[in-house]
Amino acid sequence: MKHLVLALLCAMAGHAHALDVTDDRGVTVHFDKTPQRIVSLLPSLTESVCELGQCQRLVGVDRYSNWPAVVKTLPVVGGGLDPNIEAVVALKPDVVVLATASRASARLEALGLKVVALEPKTHADVRRVLGKLGELLEVPPEAGALRVWRVIDAGVSAAAQSLPPRLKATRVYFEVNRAPYGAGTSSFIGETLTRLGVQNIIPQELGPFPKLNPEFVVRANPDLIMVGERNSQGMTQRPGWERIRAVRDKRICVFPIADSDVLVRPGPRMAEAARMMAQCLNDKAG
């Protein structure tokens, strides 16, 4: 009888590590055991894997994954949207995590690799993706996704509480790309601005990251502009932009490249991003 119980326990233990994960494409991916070798092709996913305490499972990353510092020692397999397929295959990953927009999914799957596509675009998405990664890596929620989300949420709230009430009426334009693309109200950046209590000039109906006519920004006339160093060149020379209140009053926060990475990645450093935005508001709009 004892041997039968032991055999059953062993069988149960063997099955405990098999799992099915449904990704953001709606595709359910089956794993016979918990993935140990991971290639990440999206910086926010790289950061989330590490924040869940599983950095050691990463065996390769895309060229933009640069935090935490330890990931800079890993093999780089090209861009996240169009990686070097041969380089990914050579790393023999148990799973490749990437954005739903990546063109690599079908090619990697055709070569027999497991692919999980996850793309956080909102605060709720970040929480959900942390949970999905925790499920994939079999990290208990209390030690992983829930813990990380509580830190993010508390940090954003603390950043909001650090702002004086007089800044609540500040009208903000956050440029994410010089095309120009702006961060709309429904994006994770827009949601952070809303939680900080300020007003986003880009309404929800335009979507999360709409491409804008530069004249739209002139007409909206923001009090404050936030932009990364990469995208700031030539911004104030655009036709009519000298009339914008933020440009006229020099209320423009130009974030260094390292800070821009924090601001535009929907992942575990969103509380840090909120603190940066709050500091900008205090410095320029106060």
C-alpha positions as CSV (number, residue, x, y, z in Angstrom):
1,M,0.0,0.0,0.0
2,K,2.8,2.4,0.9
3,H,4.5,1.8,-2.5
4,L,1.2,2.5,-4.3
5,V,0.8,5.8,-2.4
6,L,4.4,6.8,-3.2
7,A,3.9,5.9,-6.9
8,L,0.8,8.1,-7.0
9,L,2.5,11.0,-5.3
10,C,5.4,10.7,-7.8
11,A,3.0,10.7,-10.7
12,M,1.2,13.7,-9.3
13,A,4.5,15.5,-8.8
14,G,5.4,14.7,-12.4
15,H,2.2,16.3,-13.7
16,A,2.4,19.3,-11.4
17,H,4.9,21.0,-13.7
18,A,2.9,20.5,-16.9
19,L,0.9,23.6,-17.6
20,D,-1.2,25.4,-20.3
21,V,-0.8,29.2,-20.8
22,T,-3.2,31.2,-22.9
23,D,-1.4,34.3,-24.3
24,D,-2.7,37.6,-25.6
25,R,-3.3,36.2,-29.1
26,G,-5.8,33.8,-27.5
27,V,-3.4,30.9,-28.3
28,T,-3.0,28.2,-25.6
29,V,0.5,26.9,-25.3
30,H,1.2,23.6,-23.6
31,F,4.3,22.9,-21.6
32,D,5.3,19.5,-20.3
33,K,7.3,21.1,-17.6
34,T,8.0,24.6,-16.2
35,P,10.2,26.6,-18.7
36,Q,13.8,27.0,-17.5
37,R,15.4,28.7,-20.6
38,I,13.7,31.9,-21.7
39,V,14.4,34.3,-24.6
40,S,12.6,37.6,-24.1
41,L,12.0,39.9,-27.1
42,L,10.4,42.8,-25.3
43,P,12.1,45.0,-22.6
44,S,9.0,45.3,-20.4
45,L,8.8,41.4,-20.4
46,T,12.5,41.1,-19.6
47,E,12.1,43.5,-16.7
48,S,9.0,41.7,-15.4
49,V,10.7,38.2,-15.5
50,C,13.6,39.7,-13.5
51,E,11.3,41.5,-11.0
52,L,9.5,38.1,-10.4
53,G,12.9,36.9,-9.3
54,Q,13.6,34.7,-12.4
55,C,16.4,36.6,-14.2
56,Q,18.5,33.5,-14.1
57,R,16.2,31.7,-16.5
58,L,16.8,34.3,-19.3
59,V,19.3,33.0,-21.9
60,G,18.8,35.7,-24.5
61,V,17.2,39.1,-25.0
62,D,16.4,41.7,-27.7
63,R,18.7,44.6,-28.3
64,Y,16.7,47.1,-26.3
65,S,16.5,45.0,-23.1
66,N,19.0,46.8,-20.8
67,W,17.6,46.5,-17.2
68,P,18.4,45.2,-14.7
69,A,22.2,45.5,-15.5
70,V,22.7,41.7,-15.4
71,V,20.7,41.3,-18.7
72,K,23.4,43.3,-20.5
73,T,25.6,40.2,-20.2
74,L,23.2,38.0,-22.1
75,P,23.3,37.1,-25.8
76,V,21.4,39.7,-27.9
77,V,19.2,38.3,-30.7
78,G,18.3,41.5,-32.6
79,G,15.1,43.5,-32.5
80,G,12.0,42.4,-30.8
81,L,9.7,42.8,-33.8
82,D,12.1,41.1,-36.3
83,P,14.8,39.2,-34.4
84,N,17.5,37.0,-35.8
85,I,15.6,33.7,-35.9
86,E,18.7,31.5,-36.2
87,A,20.2,33.2,-33.1
88,V,17.1,32.5,-31.1
89,V,16.9,28.9,-32.1
90,A,20.6,28.4,-31.3
91,L,19.9,29.3,-27.6
92,K,17.5,26.3,-27.4
93,P,14.9,28.2,-25.3
94,D,12.0,26.4,-23.6
95,V,9.9,29.5,-24.4
96,V,10.2,32.8,-26.3
97,V,8.2,35.7,-24.8
98,L,7.5,38.5,-27.2
99,A,5.0,41.3,-28.2
100,T,1.8,40.3,-30.0
101,A,3.0,42.7,-32.8
102,S,6.2,40.7,-33.4
103,R,6.6,39.2,-36.8
104,A,8.6,36.4,-35.5
105,S,5.9,34.3,-33.8
106,A,4.9,32.1,-36.8
107,R,8.5,31.5,-37.9
108,L,9.6,30.5,-34.4
109,E,6.6,28.2,-34.0
110,A,7.2,26.6,-37.4
111,L,10.7,25.7,-36.1
112,G,9.2,24.0,-33.1
113,L,9.7,26.6,-30.5
114,K,7.1,27.6,-27.9
115,V,6.0,31.2,-28.1
116,V,4.0,33.2,-25.6
117,A,2.9,36.7,-26.9
118,L,2.1,39.2,-24.2
119,E,1.7,42.9,-24.7
120,P,0.8,45.2,-21.7
121,K,-0.7,48.5,-22.9
122,T,-2.5,49.7,-19.7
123,H,-2.0,49.4,-15.9
124,A,-4.5,46.6,-15.9
125,D,-2.6,44.8,-18.6
126,V,0.7,45.2,-16.6
127,R,-1.0,43.5,-13.6
128,R,-2.4,40.8,-15.8
129,V,0.9,40.1,-17.7
130,L,2.8,39.9,-14.4
131,G,0.2,37.2,-13.4
132,K,0.6,35.4,-16.7
133,L,4.4,35.4,-16.4
134,G,4.1,34.2,-12.8
135,E,1.8,31.4,-14.0
136,L,4.3,30.5,-16.8
137,L,7.3,30.4,-14.5
138,E,5.3,28.9,-11.6
139,V,6.1,31.7,-9.2
140,P,3.4,31.8,-6.4
141,P,1.4,35.0,-6.7
142,E,2.0,36.3,-3.2
143,A,5.8,36.0,-3.8
144,G,5.6,37.2,-7.4
145,A,2.9,39.0,-9.4
146,L,0.8,40.3,-6.5
147,R,3.9,41.5,-4.6
148,V,5.3,43.3,-7.6
149,W,1.9,44.9,-8.5
150,R,1.4,46.2,-4.9
151,V,4.8,47.9,-5.1
152,I,4.0,49.5,-8.4
153,D,0.5,50.6,-7.3
154,A,1.7,52.0,-4.0
155,G,4.5,53.9,-5.7
156,V,2.2,55.5,-8.3
157,S,-0.1,56.6,-5.4
158,A,2.8,58.0,-3.4
159,A,3.9,60.0,-6.5
160,A,0.4,61.4,-6.8
161,Q,0.2,62.4,-3.2
162,S,3.6,64.3,-3.5
163,L,2.0,66.8,-5.8
164,P,0.4,70.0,-4.5
165,P,-3.3,70.6,-5.4
166,R,-2.5,73.6,-7.5
167,L,-0.8,71.4,-10.1
168,K,-4.0,69.4,-10.7
169,A,-5.2,71.8,-13.5
170,T,-1.9,71.4,-15.5
171,R,-2.6,70.4,-19.1
172,V,0.2,68.0,-20.3
173,Y,1.4,66.7,-23.6
174,F,3.6,63.6,-23.5
175,E,5.4,62.9,-26.8
176,V,6.5,59.3,-27.3
177,N,7.9,59.6,-30.8
178,R,8.8,62.6,-33.0
179,A,6.4,61.6,-35.8
180,P,4.8,62.9,-33.6
181,Y,3.0,60.2,-31.6
182,G,1.6,61.2,-28.3
183,A,0.6,59.2,-25.2
184,G,-3.2,59.2,-25.1
185,T,-5.4,59.1,-22.0
186,S,-6.1,55.3,-22.5
187,S,-2.3,54.4,-22.6
188,F,-0.4,53.3,-19.5
189,I,1.4,56.6,-19.6
190,G,-1.9,58.5,-19.9
191,E,-3.3,56.4,-17.0
192,T,-0.3,57.4,-14.9
193,L,-0.9,61.1,-15.7
194,T,-4.5,60.7,-14.7
195,R,-3.5,59.2,-11.4
196,L,-1.2,62.1,-10.9
197,G,-4.3,64.3,-11.2
198,V,-3.2,66.3,-14.2
199,Q,-5.0,66.7,-17.6
200,N,-3.9,65.0,-20.8
201,I,-4.4,67.0,-23.9
202,I,-5.0,63.8,-26.0
203,P,-8.6,62.5,-25.4
204,Q,-9.4,58.9,-24.9
205,E,-11.2,58.5,-28.3
206,L,-7.9,59.0,-30.2
207,G,-6.5,55.8,-28.8
208,P,-3.5,54.9,-26.7
209,F,-0.7,56.3,-28.9
210,P,-2.1,58.3,-31.8
211,K,-0.1,59.9,-34.5
212,L,-0.9,63.6,-34.3
213,N,-1.0,66.5,-36.7
214,P,1.5,68.9,-35.1
215,E,-1.2,71.6,-35.4
216,F,-3.4,69.6,-33.0
217,V,-0.8,70.2,-30.2
218,V,-0.6,73.9,-31.1
219,R,-4.4,74.2,-30.8
220,A,-4.5,72.2,-27.6
221,N,-1.8,74.6,-26.1
222,P,-0.5,72.4,-23.3
223,D,1.0,74.0,-20.1
224,L,3.7,71.4,-19.9
225,I,5.5,69.1,-22.4
226,M,7.2,65.8,-21.5
227,V,9.5,64.3,-24.1
228,G,12.5,61.9,-24.2
229,E,15.9,63.2,-25.3
230,R,15.8,61.0,-28.4
231,N,12.7,62.7,-29.7
232,S,13.2,66.3,-28.5
233,Q,15.4,67.5,-31.4
234,G,13.7,70.1,-33.5
235,M,10.4,69.9,-31.5
236,T,10.2,73.6,-30.7
237,Q,11.0,74.6,-34.3
238,R,7.8,73.0,-35.7
239,P,5.5,75.5,-37.4
240,G,3.5,77.4,-34.8
241,W,4.9,75.7,-31.8
242,E,6.5,79.0,-30.5
243,R,2.9,79.9,-29.6
244,I,2.4,76.9,-27.3
245,R,2.3,78.0,-23.7
246,A,4.8,75.2,-22.6
247,V,7.3,76.3,-25.3
248,R,6.9,80.0,-24.6
249,D,7.4,79.6,-20.9
250,K,10.1,76.9,-21.2
251,R,8.0,74.3,-19.4
252,I,9.5,71.3,-21.2
253,C,10.9,68.3,-19.5
254,V,13.5,66.5,-21.7
255,F,14.2,63.1,-20.1
256,P,17.6,61.5,-20.6
257,I,17.7,58.2,-22.5
258,A,17.9,56.0,-19.4
259,D,14.9,57.8,-17.9
260,S,13.0,57.6,-21.2
261,D,13.4,53.8,-21.1
262,V,11.7,53.8,-17.7
263,L,8.9,56.1,-18.8
264,V,7.9,54.2,-22.0
265,R,8.0,50.7,-20.7
266,P,4.8,49.2,-19.2
267,G,6.3,47.1,-16.5
268,P,7.7,46.9,-13.0
269,R,9.3,50.4,-13.1
270,M,6.0,52.3,-13.6
271,A,6.2,53.7,-10.0
272,E,9.7,55.1,-10.8
273,A,8.2,56.6,-14.0
274,A,5.4,58.2,-12.0
275,R,8.0,59.8,-9.6
276,M,9.8,61.2,-12.7
277,M,6.6,62.7,-14.0
278,A,5.8,64.1,-10.6
279,Q,9.3,65.7,-10.3
280,C,8.9,67.2,-13.7
281,L,5.5,68.7,-12.7
282,N,7.0,70.1,-9.5
283,D,10.0,71.6,-11.3
284,K,8.3,73.1,-14.3
285,A,4.7,73.7,-13.4
286,G,5.1,74.6,-9.8
